[in-house]
Amino acid sequence: MAETAQTQQTDDGRRAARAERKAGKLAREIGAFATAHGGAEGQLAYLGQAGTRIVLVGADGGWGDLVAPSYAVAESATRKAGITMHEAFDGDFAAKVRTGPYEWSRMAGIQVGGPSNG
């Protein structure tokens, strides 16, 4: 019985260390995005079993996203990066996003004469 408990503690420790490393890597990527875009704000979107999307919006309107393996890892990464987080992607936060011709043509596709999605 003691071996099972010890094995479980070892596995838990490894999982925690792996999550911490992933959060650190994501925090560095968030920091690089923030540096490149004059600052950044974010919002977390739970994707289910796939993980959690970290949506980033730069001060210049540039945007991007990263996917963390869990909500806890995503929260840890954004906390480490020190960016402002929003509960929802709406209102003033969404209005900060600036899209270009590429995004408009891909989103609208055939409707506005953009490249087909097929």
URRA-V66453 format. One record per pair of residues at least 4 apart in sequence whose C-alpha atoms are under 6 Angstrom apart, sorted by sequence separation. I is the first residue (numbers start at 1). J is the second residue. D is the distance in Angstrom with one decimal. If there is no record, write none. Layout:
BEGIN
i | j | d
I | J | D
I | J | D
END
This chain:
BEGIN
i | j | d
23 | 27 | 6.0
34 | 38 | 5.8
35 | 39 | 6.0
47 | 51 | 5.3
58 | 62 | 5.0
90 | 94 | 4.9
99 | 103 | 5.9
103 | 107 | 5.9
104 | 108 | 5.9
105 | 109 | 5.2
110 | 114 | 5.4
34 | 39 | 4.2
47 | 52 | 5.1
57 | 62 | 5.8
58 | 63 | 5.9
89 | 94 | 5.6
109 | 114 | 4.6
34 | 40 | 4.8
46 | 52 | 4.4
57 | 63 | 4.4
68 | 74 | 5.4
109 | 115 | 5.6
110 | 116 | 5.5
45 | 52 | 5.6
56 | 63 | 5.5
109 | 116 | 5.4
45 | 53 | 5.0
56 | 64 | 5.3
44 | 53 | 5.7
56 | 65 | 5.6
105 | 114 | 4.5
44 | 54 | 4.9
55 | 65 | 4.4
43 | 54 | 5.9
54 | 65 | 5.4
43 | 55 | 5.3
54 | 66 | 5.1
42 | 55 | 5.4
53 | 66 | 5.7
54 | 67 | 6.0
42 | 56 | 4.5
53 | 67 | 4.4
41 | 56 | 5.8
52 | 67 | 5.6
41 | 57 | 5.4
52 | 68 | 5.2
40 | 57 | 5.5
51 | 68 | 5.6
40 | 58 | 4.2
51 | 69 | 4.3
52 | 70 | 5.6
39 | 58 | 5.5
40 | 59 | 5.7
51 | 70 | 4.6
52 | 71 | 5.3
39 | 59 | 5.2
37 | 58 | 4.9
38 | 59 | 5.3
37 | 59 | 5.9
37 | 60 | 5.7
61 | 96 | 5.4
61 | 97 | 4.5
61 | 98 | 4.6
41 | 83 | 5.5
43 | 85 | 5.5
41 | 84 | 4.9
42 | 85 | 4.8
43 | 86 | 5.1
41 | 85 | 5.8
23 | 73 | 5.4
27 | 77 | 4.6
31 | 81 | 5.8
26 | 77 | 5.7
23 | 76 | 5.9
27 | 80 | 5.9
23 | 77 | 4.5
27 | 81 | 4.8
END
